[in-house]
Amino acid sequence: MPDPVAGYRRMWKRSYTLMLFFSIFILVFSVFAISLGAMKIHWIDIGRVLLSRITGNSGFAEGISRGAQAIVWELRFPRILCGLLTGAGLAVAGVIFQGILQNPLADPYTLGISSGAAFGASLAILLNISGGVFISIPLSALIFASLTLVLLVLIAGRRGGLSGVNLIMAGIIVSSIFQAGISFMKALSGENVGAIVFWIMGSLSAKSWKEAALLAWVIPPAALLAFRFAGNLNIISLGSREAESLGVNVKRTQFFYLALGAMITAACVSVCGVIGFVGLIVPHLLRYSVTSDNRLLIPLSALCGGLLLAAADTCVRMLGSGEIPVGALTTLLGGPFFIYIFIQKTGARNA
């Protein structure tokens, strides 16, 4: 008879090994991705530029042209950081929503929070272009994401509580309303509709340190908070009755994680637009192939999600001379792949 304690230890060891592998691979891949582009830059020069900027000692970058230094530090490195942070945020939000809703098919877009953030960002883009009024796109996205969360809680509360079914139904309703609003704004924008469409498709193009700083202020602290209370998320995943019997305040924990997931999703959407399937596929695959313990799943998903999105963005950056929205690639590849995984799992359960 297999020893459950030994199996549990093997799971933790395997998870920590994967975390170390992902961490090292992210460092290697980041340098490799920065070296790619119209101007080829040697990896040693990249390391010297990064070391020079981080330490403030210009001597490390001596002999490297200012153009190469600007490309590394001002263009490519912030874009890689945005990809890593956005992918990590979407994956962590996916873990949160799958745990709260007790549904492995849930993701940051299931509850309509991304639609609310996209509506706020689209409204800001429309007013900035057509109305001549400057409105911060990230701030507008955060405001409407918060409004979406309030609507979700109110609608689900009126139906009897923050259960998974109630939240999903409320999310479908709210998402439909905001999607209709986005379509209405597309019609109003006329010739400027391309700006809204391109943003909604999700892109890391032309991201600077401003966007990277915004993500850095939100994603790592939120992920640490999610990890800190991952034990309660494990208990809630067992069901409300079991969680209450174990002394967990279900309503308070659910609202905490809903707010946390909404904040993460809003930050990602406000900076990079709507990028689908990262928050769905990454936690789902890791849960079934490695572990369902959220204490391990959250950091694993953050690392894997960040690597996946950064790699996808590097691919679209190198495919052609024009920018291809990375959200189109993640959906194009992630959709069929997830269908395959879903069919395989369904077949295994029915066997």
N, C-alpha and C positions, 0 to 999 in steps of 0.2 A: 504494500500500500504506500503511495507516494507521501512524503513528508510535507505537509502544508507550510511549515516554517522554512524548510529548505527552499521550497518553491518561491516563497515570498522574498527570501533573500536573493535568489537568482534574478527575480524580477527587478529588484532595486539595483542590483549590480549591472544588469543589462541596460537599465534606464540611464544610470550614471555614465556608463560607457558610451551610450548614444549621445548624451549631452556633451561629453568631451569631444567626441567625433564631430558633431555639428559645430561646436565652437571653433575648433581648429579649421574645419573646412570653410567656415564663414570668413575667417581671417585670410586664408589662402585665396578663396574665390574673390574677395573684395579687391585684393591687389591685382589679381588677374583681370577682373572686370574694368578696373580703372585704366589698365594698360591698353585696352581695346578702344578703337576709334580711328578717326581720320588721321590723327597724329599718334603714332605708336610711341609709347613711352616705356622704357625699360623698368623692370620691377625694382631694381636697386635705386633708380632715380625717384621712383614713387615713394619708396621707404624714406629716402633722404628728405623729400619735400614734406611728407607728413611729419617726420621727426622735427624738421625745422619749424613748422607751424605750431606744433603741439608744445614744443619746449621754448619757442620764442628765440631760438638761436639760429640766425640766418646763415651761419657758417656751414651748417649741414647741407644746405642747398646751393652752396657755392659752385659755379660752373654750369648750373642748369638755367636755361633761358626763362625769362619772366613769363613768356607765353605758356611754356610747359608747366610752370608752377601754377599759373592761373587755371589752366585746364584741369590739373589734378585737384587743387584745393577748392576752387570756386564752382566748377562745373560737375565733374564726375564724382568726386567724393560725397558731396551733399546728396546727389541723386541716389547713390548706393545706400547711404544712411536712411534716406526716406523710404527706399524699398524695403530695407531690413526692418525698420521700425513699423511701417504700415503692415507688412506681412505678419510680423509678430503680434501686432495689435489685433488684426482680424482673426488670427488663429486663437488667441487667448479669449477674445469675445465669443468665438465659436464654442470653445470649451465651456464658458460660462452659460451660454444659452442652452446648449445641449444638456448641461447638468440641471439647470432650473426647470426646463420644460420636460426633462426626462425623455428626450427625443433625439436619437442620434442623427436625424436628418435636419435638425435645426442649425441655423447659422446667424450671423449678425443681421441678416436681412429678413429673417422670418417674422420678426415682430414689427416690421415697418419703420424701425428707427432709422435705417439708412435712407429710406424714402423721405422721411421727414428732414433729415440732414441734406439730402439732395435737393429737396424743394427749397430749403432756405438758401442753399448755395446758388441754385438757379435763379431765385428771386434777386439775389445780390448781383449776379452777373447781368441780368436783364436791366436792372436799375442803373448799374454802372455804365452799361453800353448805350442804352436807349434813353434813360431818364436823366442822365447827367448828374446823378447823385452817387457819391462814393459811399459804398457800404462794404465793410470787411466781409469777405466770403467765409472765412473760418468762423467768425463771430456769428454770422447769420445762420450757418449750419449748426453750430452748437445750440443756439437759441431754439431753433425748430426741432432739433433732436430732443431737447429737454421738454418742449411742448408735446412732442409725440409720446414721451414716457409718461407724462401726466395724463394724457388722453387714454393711454393703455391701462393705467392703474384705475382710472375712473370707470372705463367701460367694463373691464374685467371685474372690478369691485361690485358693480351693479348686477353682474351675472352670478355673484356668489363667492368671489374670492380670486386670488392670484394663482389659480391652478393652471397647468400647462395648456389644457384645452381652451380655457377662457382667454388666456394671453394670446394664443395662436389665432383664435377667431377675431379678437380685438385687433391684432396686428394686421390681419388680412383686410379688415375694414379700413383702418387708418392708412395702410399702404395704398389701397385703391384710391382713396381720396387724394392723397398727395401725388400719386402718379397721374391722376387726371389734371391736377393743378400744374404739374410739370408740362404735360401735353398742351395745356392752355397757354402757358408762357412761351412754349416753342412757337405756337401759332402767332402770338403777339410780337415775337422778336423779329419776324420777317427775314431780312437778309443776314441778320446777326445770329440766326438759329445755330450756325455751325459752332459758335463758341460754347453754347449750352450742350449741344450733342457731344462734342469732343470731350468736354469735361465729364459728362455723365458716363461716358464709356470707360473712364478711368485711365489716367496717364501720370507718369512720373517725369514727363518732359519739363525741362527748364526749372526744376526744383532747386532752390537755393538754401543757404544756411537759415534763412528766416523760417521756411517750412520745416526744415530739419529740427530747428530749435523748438518749434511748437510741438512736434511729435515727441521730442525728447522730454519735454516737460510733462507730457500726459501719459505716454505708453509705458515707460519703465516703472514709474510710481504706481500706476494702476495695475500693472502685471504683478508687482510685488504685493499689493494689497490682496489681489485675487489669490496669490500663492499663500499669503499669511493665513487666510481663513478658508483654505481649500478643504480642511477637515470637515467644516460645516457643509460645504458643497457636496462632499462625499455622502454625508448623512442625508441631505435633502434628496439626493439622487435615489435613495431607497424608497422615498414616498413621504408624504406629509405626516401621516400617522406615526410611522416609525421614527421620523425625526423628532416629533413632539414628545414621544415616549422616551427619547434619549436626551431630552432637555434642551433641544435647539428651538429657538424662537423662529418659527418658519417664516412668518410674514415679514419680520424685520430682516432676516437673512435674504429672503427673496427680493425685497425692495433694494437692499444694499447691492446685491449682484446685478439687478436690473439697471440701477443707476450707474454702476461701474461699467457694465457692458455698453450702455448707451453712450457714456462719455468716451470710451475707447472708439466705438464705431463712428461717432460724430467727428472725432479728431481725424480719423483716417479718411473719412469721406470728404471732410472739409478741405483737406490738403490734396488728395489724390483722386477724388471722384469715386465712382462706384466700381469696385473691383470684386468680381464675384468668385465664388467657389473656393477661395483660399481658406476662409473661416469654416467651410463645410467639410472639405476633403481632408485637410491636415489633421484636425482632432479626430475625425472619424477613423482614418486609417491607423493612427497611433493608438487609439483606444482598442481597436481589434487586434493589432499586431504586437503591441508592446504592453500597455497597461491601461486600466480604467481608473486608477487611483489619481485623482485630480492633483494631488501633491506632486506627482511626477509628470502628469499629463500637461499641466500648465507650462512649466519651463521647457519641456520637450516640444510642445506645439509652438511656443514663441520662437525657439531657435529654428525649427523646421519651416515654419511659416515665413519667417524673415528670409531664409535662404531661398525658398521656393519663389517668392515674389521678386527678389533681387535678381535671381537667375532668369526669370521670365522677362523682366525689364531689359536685361542685358541682351537677350535674344532679339526682342523687338527693336532695340536700338541698333543692332548690327544687321538686321534683315534688309534694310534698304535705306535710301537717302532721306525719305520722309519719315516722320514719326508715326508709328502705329500704336494706338492705345493699348496698354498692357492688359487692361480689363477684357479686351476682345480676345486676346490670346488665352488668358486664364479660363475664360468661359468656353472658348472653342475646344481647348484640350481637357479642361476639367469636367465638362458636361458628359461627354461620352465615357470618360474614365470612371466617373462616379456611377453612371448607369451600369457599367460592367461590374463594379464592386457591389452595387445594390442587388443585381441579379444573382451574383455568386453567393452573397449572404442569404438571400431569400431561398435559393435552391438548397443551401446547406441546412437551413432550419426545417425545410419541408421534407428533407430526405429521411 
